[in-house]
Amino acid sequence: MSISQRIRELRGSKTLEEFALPLDVTASNISAIEKGRLKLSMDLAIKISEAYSCSMDWLTKGVGEKGNGSVKHEDINTREIELKYMKALETLVAQKDEIISLKDQLLEKEKAEKQKAQEESQKL
């Protein structure tokens, strides 16, 4: 079994984003490693080993026991909160932009209606 396959096995049913979260890397980095397009750095191997309680020997060489593979919750809580915060901010910004756009549309519509009413009153 290759390092890529062991990482995929360790990830289990977690999404790439969920797996990458406590490692401070992107999901695309994990995907590239799993697909063999990117080599696992020693720094990331250490982070994976520590975050997911797995043996470095198993992760890097396929030797020995895997370990329990459970994430250490104290490492993930702050990152999870930061991620949720950033997503909430992105949602608010998108909603703000939509509100501004709708307001501009409404003002344009009202302006057009007023202008039409003035033109009609001038015809009479």
Backbone torsions as a table, in degrees:
resi	resn	phi	psi	omega
1	MET	NA	134.2	-178.8
2	SER	-83.5	168.5	176.2
3	ILE	-58.6	-42.4	179.5
4	SER	-57.1	-45.0	-179.9
5	GLN	-67.6	-36.6	179.2
6	ARG	-68.1	-38.2	176.7
7	ILE	-64.6	-42.9	178.8
8	ARG	-61.9	-40.6	177.8
9	GLU	-64.7	-42.1	-179.9
10	LEU	-64.9	-36.9	179.9
11	ARG	-65.0	-33.7	177.8
12	GLY	57.9	-127.5	-176.8
13	SER	-90.8	1.5	178.1
14	LYS	-68.5	146.0	172.6
15	THR	-71.1	165.3	176.6
16	LEU	-58.6	-40.0	-180.0
17	GLU	-64.1	-43.9	-179.5
18	GLU	-64.0	-41.8	-179.1
19	PHE	-67.6	-39.9	-176.1
20	ALA	-74.2	-25.3	-173.3
21	LEU	-50.0	-55.0	-178.0
22	PRO	-75.3	-5.3	-176.9
23	LEU	-95.8	-7.9	-179.0
24	ASP	59.9	40.2	174.1
25	VAL	-131.4	169.7	179.9
26	THR	-86.8	159.2	176.1
27	ALA	-62.6	-34.3	-179.9
28	SER	-66.7	-31.0	175.3
29	ASN	-64.4	-45.0	179.6
30	ILE	-63.4	-42.9	179.0
31	SER	-59.5	-44.9	-179.8
32	ALA	-63.3	-37.4	178.0
33	ILE	-68.4	-44.2	179.1
34	GLU	-61.4	-33.0	-178.6
35	LYS	-88.9	-1.8	177.4
36	GLY	80.3	11.3	179.7
37	ARG	-85.1	-16.9	-178.4
38	LEU	-135.9	135.2	179.2
39	LYS	-81.3	145.8	177.4
40	LEU	-73.8	121.6	177.7
41	SER	-77.7	159.5	178.4
42	MET	-64.1	-39.6	178.8
43	ASP	-59.8	-45.4	-179.5
44	LEU	-69.5	-36.0	177.5
45	ALA	-60.6	-42.1	178.6
46	ILE	-64.2	-44.7	178.5
47	LYS	-60.2	-43.7	179.5
48	ILE	-62.6	-46.1	-179.6
49	SER	-59.2	-43.8	-179.1
50	GLU	-73.9	-44.0	-176.3
51	ALA	-69.3	-34.9	-175.1
52	TYR	-111.1	15.7	175.0
53	SER	47.9	49.2	176.7
54	CYS	-117.8	157.1	-178.7
55	SER	-72.4	134.0	175.3
56	MET	-62.0	-37.6	178.2
57	ASP	-61.3	-43.5	179.5
58	TRP	-66.5	-45.7	-176.7
59	LEU	-63.1	-47.2	-173.2
60	THR	-90.0	-28.5	-175.5
61	LYS	-121.9	-13.0	-177.3
62	GLY	76.0	22.3	-176.7
63	VAL	-108.4	138.7	175.6
64	GLY	83.9	-163.7	-177.4
65	GLU	-86.0	146.3	179.4
66	LYS	-67.6	-39.6	-171.3
67	GLY	101.3	-175.1	-174.7
68	ASN	-84.8	-16.9	175.3
69	GLY	68.5	9.3	-179.4
70	SER	-85.9	142.8	-179.2
71	VAL	-76.0	143.8	176.2
72	LYS	-82.5	114.8	-172.1
73	HIS	-65.1	-30.3	-179.7
74	GLU	-67.5	-25.3	179.1
75	ASP	-77.9	-28.9	-172.7
76	ILE	-93.3	-24.9	-174.1
77	ASN	-56.5	-48.7	-179.0
78	THR	-63.8	-44.9	179.9
79	ARG	-64.9	-39.2	178.2
80	GLU	-62.2	-43.9	179.6
81	ILE	-63.4	-44.2	178.8
82	GLU	-61.2	-42.9	-179.7
83	LEU	-64.2	-45.1	178.2
84	LYS	-62.5	-40.4	178.3
85	TYR	-61.0	-46.8	-179.4
86	MET	-64.4	-40.5	178.0
87	LYS	-65.0	-39.2	178.5
88	ALA	-64.6	-41.5	177.5
89	LEU	-63.1	-43.2	178.4
90	GLU	-60.6	-41.2	178.3
91	THR	-62.9	-44.7	179.3
92	LEU	-62.6	-42.2	179.4
93	VAL	-63.0	-44.1	178.7
94	ALA	-62.5	-41.6	178.7
95	GLN	-66.1	-41.0	178.4
96	LYS	-60.3	-45.5	179.4
97	ASP	-62.4	-39.5	178.7
98	GLU	-66.7	-41.6	178.6
99	ILE	-61.9	-44.7	179.2
100	ILE	-62.1	-43.2	178.9
101	SER	-61.9	-45.1	179.0
102	LEU	-64.1	-40.3	178.2
103	LYS	-61.9	-44.7	179.0
104	ASP	-62.2	-41.1	177.8
105	GLN	-62.5	-44.0	-180.0
106	LEU	-62.6	-44.7	178.8
107	LEU	-62.8	-41.2	178.0
108	GLU	-63.4	-43.1	178.7
109	LYS	-61.9	-46.5	178.6
110	GLU	-61.7	-41.4	179.6
111	LYS	-63.1	-44.3	179.1
112	ALA	-63.7	-40.2	179.5
113	GLU	-66.4	-41.1	177.7
114	LYS	-63.4	-42.9	-179.4
115	GLN	-64.7	-41.1	178.4
116	LYS	-63.5	-42.5	179.5
117	ALA	-64.2	-40.1	178.3
118	GLN	-64.9	-42.4	179.6
119	GLU	-63.6	-39.7	179.6
120	GLU	-68.7	-38.3	179.6
121	SER	-69.6	-30.1	178.5
122	GLN	-72.9	-29.2	179.5
123	LYS	-71.0	-27.9	-177.6
124	LEU	-81.0	NA	NA
